[in-house]
Amino acid sequence: MNFVALDSLLLTYLVAVTLLTMAPGADTLLVLRAALVRGRRVAVVTSFGICCGLFIHAALSALGMSAILARSATAFELLKLAGAAYLVYLGIGALREAFARPRQAGAPLEPAAGSDTPRPRGACAAFVEGLLNNVLNPKAAVFYLAFLPQFIRAGDPVMLKSLFLAGVHFLVGMLWLGMLVWLVGNARRWLERPAVKRWLEGVSGAMLLGLGLQLALSRGR
C-alpha cells in the first residue's frame, strides 16, 4: 500500500514539474537564443547550467534558507532585483550583439564558419549564464520551498530526498530543453544568415530586457 502511495506521489510530482518545465519563461528563452545564435552545443551547456541550478534550490529549501525568502519581504525583494538585473544584463548584451557592426569579409570568426563547436571559454560562460539565470529566479526558490515538502514524508532524509526530487526535475528539464535545442538546430542553416542572426539577437535581447524590467517592477510573490 505504501509502495503504491509512493508511486502515486512521485507520479504527481513528475506531472507537475513537467508542466512547470514546459511553461515558457526566461530559461526557455535563454536556451532558444543560444541554440539559434550560438549553436547546439552551447545551448546544451546552457541547459545543463539551468538544470544544475535546481539542485541549489533543492539544497537551500532543505536547509531552510528558502523559508527566509518566503517570510522576509526584504530578502525576497533583494533576490528579485538581483534576478531582474541579471536578465537586463543578458538583454543588453544580446542587443549589443544585434547592433554590432558586421564582420568584414575574411575577418576571423569566433568559431569556424559553420562550426557548431564553441570555444572552451564560451562553453564555461554558457554554463554560468544558465546557472545564474535559474539560481537568481526568486519564483523558483519559492516554488521549491512550497512544493517540495509535500513530497517528503516524515522520517525521510530531507536533504537526500530533496536532491532526489531535484534530480527528477533535472532529467525532465534536460529532456525538454534538449528537444527544443534539437528542433531549433535542424533549422539553424537558414538561421545562421548574418541578417537573421542579428534580428534574433535583437528580439531575444528585447524580450530578456522586458522580462527583467517586468520582474523588477512586479509586486507581491
Number of C-alpha atoms within 10 A of each C-alpha: 6 7 8 9 10 13 12 12 14 15 12 13 19 16 12 13 20 17 11 14 20 13 10 9 12 17 21 19 15 24 27 25 22 24 25 23 22 22 22 26 18 26 29 25 23 29 30 23 24 29 26 23 23 25 20 17 27 28 21 18 27 22 12 12 14 25 17 15 20 18 10 11 12 12 15 21 18 14 19 22 21 18 24 26 18 20 28 23 16 21 25 18 16 24 22 15 18 22 12 10 8 11 10 8 6 6 7 10 9 10 13 10 9 10 10 16 15 18 12 10 9 16 18 15 16 26 23 18 19 25 23 17 22 24 22 21 23 25 16 17 26 20 15 21 23 14 15 20 15 10 16 16 11 8 6 11 11 19 16 13 19 23 21 14 21 24 17 16 23 23 14 21 24 19 14 17 25 18 13 18 24 16 14 19 20 11 11 20 11 11 19 17 12 14 12 15 20 22 17 21 24 21 17 23 27 18 18 27 24 16 19 25 16 12 20 20 12 12 8 7 11
